[in-house]
Amino acid sequence: MSVTEARAPETNRSAAPLFGGMQDWPLTVDKIITHATLAHPHARVVTRAGDRSVRETTYAEIEKVSRTISSALAAYGIGAGDMVATLATNNDAHVALWYGAGGIGAVIHPINPRLSVEQIGWIISHANDRILFAEAGFIPLLQSLGSALPSTLTIVLMESPVVPADLGFSAISFETFLEAGQEPCVWGGFPEDSACALFYTSGTTSNPKGVLYSHRSNVLHALSSAIAYGLQPGDVAMPVVPMFHANCWGLIHNAPLVGASLVLPGPHLDSASLCELFIEHGVTHAAGVPTMWNALYNHLKETGRQLPKLRKLFTAGSAASRSLIERMESEFGIEIVCAWGMTEASPSGTMGGLAPIGSAEPEKRLTDGMRQGKMLFGVEMAIKDDEGVKLPHDGASAGRLMIRGPWIVGEYYRSDAEIRDEEGYFDTGDVAVLHPDSVLQIVDRAKDIIKSGGEWISSLAIEDAATLHPAVEACAVIGVPDDRWDERPLLIVKRLPGAAIEEGEIRDFLSERVQKWWLPDHVVFDDDLPVGATGKFDKKLLRARYADRFGVVNSLAV
């Protein structure tokens, strides 16, 4: 018998799969903080409180408090699958609540306080929250909810040792709550696909939609996103993005997972306060929306401050302008890293960044750096046309961005609506192209793209070009009705303080940077660009603001 014959496969073998012989170790988020306690016990967690005082703790102390919280939750009748809501900013107690709830299989539910009172009341009811932890700064919000607060909801006031009288609702202090946590608490013991966290989208024309993350999805997301962020022991990460928004972009999980320290800014998100923390605590990585980094750049220019330890500012939610990316690097040595994600993606989908200096022609390096980067391991992407046909990854064929993977939404919470296509992809609502090297480039939100004469005009492309003008601090483009072309772009510009610029100058500037038929028919100047609940410019409000003057297009867009 030849060697080939001896190794020929048996045709009558069973088709049953051969399982591996490895241990069953459920991927649950409590294991992240336990690992940080054992492997990185001295990594710091710094918090600026509401009264502006700064306190410092460690992951080991966070785990200890988290276990006390777990025990106290159990004493109050909270168990696996129960909803634990928060109205809180980024601080160490909020982090401990995330892990304390997760450790016993309860579901953390951070509520976005920037939503309307009506939406918040609806969310609390829809989620069936059992207990709500709220910072004292949100007492007026709770009072405005009135009868929308369920009578069965236990309310715990954080950072308030004494519960004020005449609140209008019943509450206990955080200290009183913790006193119930005397019994030893054992974490785990539930499947890794158990619910872990609930976040709601910021719908503006209908009720927000709930996205229910599992322990498995959050751990896998933390592992993959930690690589994408480039975090490692010794790094110091500051999530400026709120913990109530889109899973805090994964930083509450991936920083302790790798041993990076956390600096939490609390409610003080002005540039001066952020700079103090950047400098005093050696922040190396920070994450926030472009409006935050625009304000930071202006503050650095005005004050002459330098941030020698800060290496990377991660940004998503809306496009960072070319001018911001270029100026931050050339003037301050800080790299702006463009990413893409959404609540339905836990939220990380892609991560970009600038190529090393000298590795590419400067113009190409900057153009590539403005794109949203490559998909993380665990995320599959496709570009499809309106008929569901996949389009080539050629950097030119624009279509609907579709995603699937282990931390991508499969269904909305308490909804029977089918949200995946026949291949299991979720429609993100973004219009995009994929380049041959699988780099993602967002063209526009489907609801914001301007349809003029049967062709698409990208509002993002016009915004990027306009922000290159030295007198433009920020801008937004919306579509307005046109009798001949159906829609035309309206450019709304916020000028830099003290800058003088006229409409004609802006149009001349744009004529060298965008296609002629993309040029806005009108340019208006507005120093009060409204920011929505997720930190992006609120184009729905802008449409309403300019409806009388220019008419309304997509006035009901989300």
Secondary structure, DSSP 8 states (H G I E B T S, - for coil): --HHHHT---TTS---------------THHHHHHHHHH-TT-EEEEE-TTS-EEEEEHHHHHHHHHHHHHHHHHTT--TT-EEEEE--SSHHHHHHHHHHHHTT-EEEE--TTS-HHHHHHHHHHHTEEEEEEEGGGHHHHHHHGGGS-TT-EEEEET-SS--S--SS--EEHHHHHHT--S------S-TTSEEEEEE---SSS---EEEEEHHHHHHHHHHHHHHHT--TT-EEEE-S-TTSGGGGGHHHHHHHHT-EEEE-TT--SHHHHHHHHHHTT--EEE--HHHHHHHHHHHHHH----TT--EEEE-SS---HHHHHHHHHHH--EEEEEEE-GGGSSEEEE-----TTSS-HHHHHHHHTS-EEE-TT-EEEEE-TTS-B--SSSS--EEEEEESTTS-SS-TT-----B-TTS-EEEEEEEEE-TT-EEEEEEETTT-EEETTEEE-HHHHHHHHTTSTTEEEEEEEEEEETTTEEEEEEEEEE-TT----HHHHHHHHHTTS-GGGS-SEEEE-S---B-TTSSB-HHHHHHHTHHHH--SSTT--
